[in-house]
């Protein structure tokens, strides 16, 4: 029963991740503005500093989704697919460390690819739990 609740939250995260993919370039635009704002003013922007309420709400919802997604992935370490959740967590962490030293254009492209791939992996995990009932870790290990 708990696993069904856990993967139901995974389905919600997948749906929100897909919406994030569709709004990815708007999020990048907000991030570019945020970096420029911090560079010029040397301070964190408050709600009234954003260009519109819609931009602020999108930025805040993106942050909340990221926190919720990270907590879900960490809780996934306790599932039978812990290795896949560990790979998701570590790949995101390592990719962030590497991309900090690259240009913003490369960060945009790689970020979109990673977000799309992560969403597909979450979808596979959810479909597997509710329908396929396969041991994905064993399938992946045997594949290699």
Secondary structure per residue as TSV (DSSP state, phi and psi in degrees):
chain	resnum	aa	ss	phi	psi
A	1	X	-	360.0	-43.9
A	2	X	H	-64.6	-35.4
A	3	X	H	-67.0	-34.0
A	4	X	H	-67.7	-38.5
A	5	X	H	-65.5	-43.2
A	6	X	H	-59.7	-48.2
A	7	X	H	-75.4	-21.9
A	8	X	H	-65.5	-41.3
A	9	X	H	-62.6	-35.1
A	10	X	H	-61.5	-38.2
A	11	X	H	-65.3	-40.5
A	12	X	H	-63.0	-43.2
A	13	X	H	-62.5	-39.6
A	14	X	H	-61.1	-46.8
A	15	X	H	-61.5	-42.8
A	16	X	H	-67.9	-33.9
A	17	X	H	-66.7	-37.6
A	18	X	H	-65.1	-40.8
A	19	X	H	-65.1	-33.5
A	20	X	H	-66.8	-35.6
A	21	X	H	-64.3	-41.8
A	22	X	H	-68.2	-26.2
A	23	X	T	-103.0	15.0
A	24	X	H	-59.0	-46.6
A	25	X	H	-70.3	-30.4
A	26	X	H	-67.8	-39.8
A	27	X	H	-63.4	-39.2
A	28	X	H	-64.8	-40.4
A	29	X	H	-61.4	-42.5
A	30	X	H	-65.5	-39.6
A	31	X	H	-65.5	-41.0
A	32	X	H	-62.0	-43.1
A	33	X	H	-62.5	-41.6
A	34	X	H	-62.4	-43.6
A	35	X	H	-64.1	-41.6
A	36	X	H	-65.5	-40.3
A	37	X	H	-62.0	-45.6
A	38	X	H	-64.3	-36.6
A	39	X	H	-67.2	-40.0
A	40	X	H	-78.0	-47.2
A	41	X	H	-93.9	-15.8
A	42	X	S	61.2	29.4
A	43	X	S	-147.4	164.4
A	44	X	-	-78.0	139.1
A	45	X	-	-74.7	147.7
A	46	X	-	-102.2	176.8
A	47	X	G	-56.5	-38.9
A	48	X	G	-73.6	-15.4
A	49	X	G	-78.1	-22.4
A	50	X	S	-67.8	153.0
A	51	X	S	-64.6	-33.0
A	52	X	-	-151.3	163.9
A	53	X	H	-65.7	-33.8
A	54	X	H	-62.9	-41.8
A	55	X	H	-63.5	-43.0
A	56	X	H	-63.4	-45.5
A	57	X	H	-63.6	-39.1
A	58	X	H	-65.1	-42.4
A	59	X	H	-63.8	-45.0
A	60	X	H	-67.2	-42.5
A	61	X	H	-66.1	-34.2
A	62	X	H	-62.8	-42.6
A	63	X	H	-65.2	-41.6
A	64	X	H	-65.2	-41.4
A	65	X	H	-63.2	-40.2
A	66	X	H	-62.9	-41.6
A	67	X	H	-66.1	-46.5
A	68	X	H	-61.6	-41.4
A	69	X	H	-66.3	-41.4
A	70	X	H	-64.4	-43.3
A	71	X	H	-62.2	-42.2
A	72	X	H	-62.7	-41.4
A	73	X	H	-66.7	-41.9
A	74	X	H	-64.1	-40.9
A	75	X	H	-65.7	-26.5
A	76	X	G	-65.6	-16.4
A	77	X	G	-61.8	-22.1
A	78	X	G	-89.9	1.1
A	79	X	S	-93.1	175.9
A	80	X	T	-71.4	-16.0
A	81	X	T	-100.8	34.3
A	82	X	H	-58.9	-32.7
A	83	X	H	-66.5	-36.6
A	84	X	H	-69.5	-41.8
A	85	X	H	-65.0	-38.4
A	86	X	H	-64.0	-41.3
A	87	X	H	-63.5	-41.4
A	88	X	H	-61.1	-46.2
A	89	X	H	-65.1	-49.7
A	90	X	H	-67.7	-38.9
A	91	X	H	-64.5	-40.0
A	92	X	H	-64.3	-42.8
A	93	X	H	-66.0	-48.3
A	94	X	H	-65.5	-42.1
A	95	X	H	-61.4	-39.9
A	96	X	H	-63.6	-41.8
A	97	X	H	-64.2	-40.0
A	98	X	H	-70.7	-43.5
A	99	X	H	-70.9	-16.5
A	100	X	T	-63.7	-20.2
A	101	X	T	-104.0	12.1
A	102	X	S	-114.9	173.0
A	103	X	-	-71.7	161.1
A	104	X	H	-66.6	-31.4
A	105	X	H	-64.3	-43.9
A	106	X	H	-65.4	-38.8
A	107	X	H	-60.3	-39.4
A	108	X	H	-64.6	-46.4
A	109	X	H	-67.4	-50.5
A	110	X	H	-65.6	-37.0
A	111	X	H	-62.5	-41.7
A	112	X	H	-65.2	-43.3
A	113	X	H	-63.4	-43.5
A	114	X	H	-66.8	-42.0
A	115	X	H	-62.6	-41.9
A	116	X	H	-65.3	-44.6
A	117	X	H	-63.7	-43.5
A	118	X	H	-62.3	-39.7
A	119	X	H	-63.9	-40.7
A	120	X	H	-66.2	-38.5
A	121	X	H	-64.7	-41.6
A	122	X	H	-62.1	-41.8
A	123	X	H	-62.0	-42.9
A	124	X	H	-62.3	-42.2
A	125	X	H	-62.0	-42.3
A	126	X	H	-68.3	-46.4
A	127	X	H	-61.8	-40.9
A	128	X	I	-62.9	-41.1
A	129	X	I	-67.2	-44.1
A	130	X	I	-86.6	-21.6
A	131	X	I	-128.4	-52.5
A	132	X	I	-79.3	-39.7
A	133	X	-	58.2	42.9
A	134	X	-	-101.1	154.5
A	135	X	-	-86.2	97.2
A	136	X	H	-64.8	-35.3
A	137	X	H	-62.1	-45.4
A	138	X	H	-64.0	-41.4
A	139	X	H	-61.6	-42.6
A	140	X	H	-68.3	-43.8
A	141	X	H	-63.1	-42.4
A	142	X	H	-68.2	-27.8
A	143	X	H	-68.6	-35.3
A	144	X	-	-93.1	360.0
